[in-house]
Amino acid sequence: MKITHILFLFIVFSFTVSYASISDFCVADLKAPNTPSGYACKPLTSVTSDDFSFHGLVAGNTNNSFKIGVATATVTNFPALNGLGISALRIDLDQGGLAPMHTHPDATELLSVVKVNDNPNICNNWSGSRLLINLHHPDVEKFKT
């Protein structure tokens, strides 16, 4: 009886696990529905080299009330990220700019300073206590979000 239950559970979980987690790569088929485990994989015959490169991390428009511009690379515009659980972004902060407080459940941010035009202060909130950090090129800061 127990072996029947184990076999049943194995079969059920075999069909619910994303193929992306057991293959070398799984380029997203953006025409398929998005599921909690990601998009279905594109057929290998449809995969091209363009699926593995992304040129969209360009300077963002900082002409807004927060003086921040954001460019993102996610599975919807960079299909090779499918199933990896990662994304990338570029932020441009104008002088006096502010990145609003936000959170990413079960995720961590890693900030790498590329260019500094001013004396930026980063406010990080660790366990309810504020930590003010002054970053310069080529500093890296880890954020718990």
C-alpha positions in Angstrom: 0.0 0.0 0.0 2.8 2.5 0.9 4.6 1.8 -2.3 1.5 2.7 -4.3 1.3 6.1 -2.5 4.9 6.8 -3.1 4.6 5.9 -6.8 1.5 8.0 -7.1 3.3 11.0 -5.5 6.3 10.5 -7.7 4.1 10.5 -10.9 2.2 13.7 -9.7 5.4 15.6 -8.9 7.1 14.5 -12.1 4.4 16.4 -14.1 4.4 19.5 -11.9 8.2 20.2 -11.9 9.4 22.6 -14.5 11.5 21.2 -17.3 13.7 24.3 -16.8 15.0 22.9 -13.5 16.3 19.6 -15.1 17.7 20.9 -18.4 20.9 22.8 -19.3 18.8 25.7 -20.5 15.2 26.4 -21.1 14.5 29.4 -23.3 11.0 30.7 -22.5 8.3 30.2 -25.0 6.5 33.5 -24.3 3.5 32.4 -26.3 2.8 29.7 -23.6 1.1 30.7 -20.3 3.4 31.7 -17.4 3.2 29.3 -14.5 4.7 29.4 -11.0 7.6 27.3 -12.3 8.1 29.6 -15.3 7.3 29.4 -19.0 7.4 26.3 -21.0 10.6 25.7 -23.0 10.8 26.8 -26.6 11.4 23.9 -29.0 15.2 23.5 -29.5 14.7 24.1 -33.2 13.3 27.5 -32.5 16.1 28.6 -30.1 18.5 31.2 -31.6 21.6 33.0 -30.4 19.5 36.1 -29.9 17.7 34.3 -27.0 21.0 34.4 -25.0 21.9 38.1 -25.4 20.2 41.2 -24.1 21.0 44.8 -25.0 18.3 46.6 -23.0 20.2 47.7 -19.9 20.5 51.3 -21.2 20.3 54.6 -19.3 16.8 55.1 -17.9 14.7 58.3 -18.0 15.2 60.2 -14.7 12.7 62.9 -15.5 10.2 61.9 -12.8 9.4 62.8 -9.2 11.9 60.2 -7.8 14.6 61.2 -10.3 15.3 57.5 -10.9 15.4 55.6 -14.2 15.1 51.8 -14.3 15.8 49.3 -17.1 15.1 45.6 -16.4 16.1 42.3 -17.8 13.5 39.7 -16.9 12.3 36.5 -18.5 9.7 38.5 -20.5 12.3 40.4 -22.4 15.3 38.1 -21.9 13.9 34.6 -22.5 17.1 32.7 -21.6 16.5 33.6 -17.9 13.6 31.2 -17.8 13.7 28.9 -14.8 16.9 30.4 -13.3 15.1 32.6 -10.8 17.2 35.6 -11.6 16.7 39.0 -13.2 18.9 42.1 -13.7 18.3 45.8 -13.7 20.1 49.0 -14.2 19.1 52.1 -12.1 20.1 55.6 -12.9 19.8 58.0 -10.0 19.9 61.7 -10.8 21.3 64.1 -8.2 18.9 64.1 -5.3 17.3 60.9 -6.7 15.5 58.4 -4.5 14.8 54.7 -4.9 11.5 54.2 -3.0 11.5 51.6 -0.1 10.4 48.3 -1.5 10.7 44.6 -0.9 11.3 41.4 -2.8 10.1 38.4 -0.7 12.6 35.5 -0.7 15.1 37.6 -2.8 18.3 39.6 -2.3 19.6 42.6 -4.2 23.2 43.0 -5.0 24.1 46.6 -6.0 27.3 47.3 -8.0 28.4 51.0 -8.3 29.5 51.7 -11.9 29.7 55.5 -11.9 29.3 58.1 -9.3 28.6 61.8 -10.1 27.8 62.9 -6.5 28.3 61.6 -3.0 25.6 58.9 -2.8 24.2 57.7 0.5 22.3 54.4 0.5 19.9 53.8 3.4 19.6 50.1 4.1 17.1 48.8 6.7 18.6 45.8 8.6 16.3 44.4 11.2 14.5 47.7 11.7 17.7 49.8 12.3 18.7 52.1 9.5 22.2 51.9 8.1 23.5 54.8 6.0 26.2 53.7 3.5 28.3 55.9 1.3 29.2 54.1 -1.9 31.8 54.8 -4.5 33.1 53.1 -7.6 33.8 50.0 -7.6 31.9 49.2 -4.4 29.4 46.4 -4.1 26.5 46.5 -1.5 24.3 43.5 -0.6 20.7 44.4 0.3 18.4 42.2 2.4 15.0 43.0 1.0 
